[in-house]
Amino acid sequence: MKTSNKFLFMYVLVILFSFHFSTYSFAADGFKGYAVYRDGAILENWHTGIMSNSHPKKNNPVIHAGEGGNTNNTVRYGKWDSFVPGSKNFKGFYCPNSGIPDLYVNSIVSVAYAMTLENILYTPLKQLDYTSTNNMFVHPGEITHSRCDGVVEYSYELNDIRIYGNDDYWDISKRGSQNKKHHSGIKITPKKQASVYMTRWEPKNKVVYMVNQQTGKGLDVCGPSASDGAIIQQWEYLGASNQKFLVNYSLNGNYYSFIPLNALGSAVEVQNNLNLTGTEIQIWTRPIGGFLDSQKFRLEENSKGAYKFLSYGSNYEKVLRVSSDSSDNGIPIKLWNDTGSKYQFWFLIPA
């Protein structure tokens, strides 16, 4: 492709991307288009990639380059458990400090996807290396080597979303020896990229849906009902209002409460604030301006980026868990002993 027009090039990429994937939307879709980081790599001990899908339970949700300094690795898709293997620790989902406009989400992923088609090898020396042509901007087919943070930087900056760099040389997609030098060595690293030029996503006061780490099913108000006593179950996530929750964080009490969008006057609770294993989880009317003790939880994140919900009534010792360790729709969520099982951990995802 010989054009130097970045916008025409991006248009072509997005069209190719839409043919590759069965669904295509200009709306935000979970963590799609976010950068994701974990520790356990060279260059200040962090590794990164672009989320190509909405959450970790989707198939091959990460596009990334190189692991462990292996220069034979290429830019590729990866499963969540291979991106964050057992010995590594999830560090967060991040977006540029300026945010990600909804209209750019698929365009960002299109760039990362195009990089997977070009046999781009890993290098620890610079974010991006490429062949010499007369094009003003670097196209994926011209890239010969990339570092993991180069995949992230290029995917955003080809879309004119600035990450790292001074006013003259911030755009890594713009060809030139000074641009390439500016994005080399330890001037920028994956950890610096995240901690200085990106913002970590947090669930506080956000609308989310919740997907179980083991089953991939969503937290769901049965019915859907807005009545007191409607139980909480797992169900395939369909985007319905009874599967979306406003996460309310109380700084004074250091607890979280979860308001279902289909019943805004209610909150998720442990039935009668009991401390008995097997107690049902349900929704109940919440007091104006506050929450019942039974509606208070603490969140603790594991090394894979999923959270467990510890109940106030159990002195924050027992958790919400898929009962019967089943993946079926309609299985109730119950209070259970904290055993560390994947059935008690949930990914919280922007809705």
TAHUPE-V450588 format. One record per helix or strand of 3 or more residues. SS is the DSSP state (a for helix, b for strand). FROM is the first residue (numbers start at 1). TO is the last residue. If there is no record, write none. Layout:
ss: [SS,SS]
from: [FROM,FROM]
to: [TO,TO]
//
This chain:
ss: [a,b,b,b,b,a,b,a,b,a,b,a,a,a,b,b,b,b,a,b,b,b,a,b,a,b,b,a,b,a,b,a,b]
from: [6,35,46,62,74,80,90,102,128,140,143,148,177,190,198,207,218,231,241,245,255,266,271,280,293,297,307,312,318,323,332,342,346]
to: [20,39,51,65,78,83,96,116,130,142,146,157,182,197,200,212,221,235,243,250,260,270,273,285,295,301,311,314,322,325,337,344,350]
//
